[in-house]
């Protein structure tokens, strides 16, 4: 199943931009993300179309026998037509569930951005250079060293964190439950 470009509504989409929440074909992706410096920094993921082998076809979460065609957002389940009808026609609440056609298209594990560089051959117009960023799985939380009480240069004390984030407030002001809060209208 193909996903149509959200911009031109004509071509098949090849990338998904998380910032724009849009699926784009190659031409529209270049036009949108080459327009300015900010847009060129948007992370985009290549849409990977499944092969037609039966191993890649997801099965219904309910019967585990038939091919799933729908995804129910509220139930967080993929369903075949035979299981979807009785579940989502049972009552007025299930009839309001948001269900989406299951396309089978997946996102790549690597994001990509355009890097603009100057080209001297055409009068300084910028030419896109496609750059692949690190895979998502390589993103890790900051390292914590228990002996230093710091997390990558910032303090780990909650009171010091609050002092940095809420200048002008003392931690005691935030924790105090005395009648002095009535001065703030609470």
JOHUUR-V928741 format. One record per pair of residues at least 24 apart in sequence whose C-alpha atoms are under 7 Angstrom apart, sorted by sequence separation. I is the first residue (numbers start at 0). GAP is how many residues later the second one is. If there is no record, write none. Layout:
# JOHUUR-V928741
i=I gap=GAP
i=I gap=GAP
This chain:
# JOHUUR-V928741
i=72 gap=24
i=73 gap=24
i=109 gap=24
i=110 gap=24
i=16 gap=25
i=17 gap=25
i=71 gap=25
i=72 gap=25
i=109 gap=25
i=16 gap=26
i=17 gap=26
i=71 gap=26
i=72 gap=26
i=108 gap=26
i=109 gap=26
i=16 gap=27
i=71 gap=27
i=108 gap=27
i=15 gap=28
i=16 gap=28
i=70 gap=28
i=71 gap=28
i=14 gap=29
i=15 gap=29
i=69 gap=29
i=70 gap=29
i=14 gap=30
i=15 gap=30
i=69 gap=30
i=70 gap=30
i=14 gap=31
i=15 gap=31
i=69 gap=31
i=70 gap=31
i=13 gap=32
i=14 gap=32
i=68 gap=32
i=69 gap=32
i=13 gap=33
i=68 gap=33
i=49 gap=54
i=49 gap=55
i=48 gap=56
i=47 gap=57
i=48 gap=57
i=46 gap=58
i=47 gap=58
i=46 gap=59
i=47 gap=59
i=46 gap=60
i=47 gap=60
i=45 gap=61
i=46 gap=61
i=44 gap=62
i=45 gap=62
i=44 gap=63
i=44 gap=65
i=44 gap=66
i=43 gap=67
i=44 gap=67
i=42 gap=68
i=43 gap=68
i=42 gap=69
i=43 gap=69
i=42 gap=70
i=41 gap=71
i=40 gap=72
i=39 gap=73
i=40 gap=73
i=39 gap=74
i=39 gap=75
i=0 gap=102
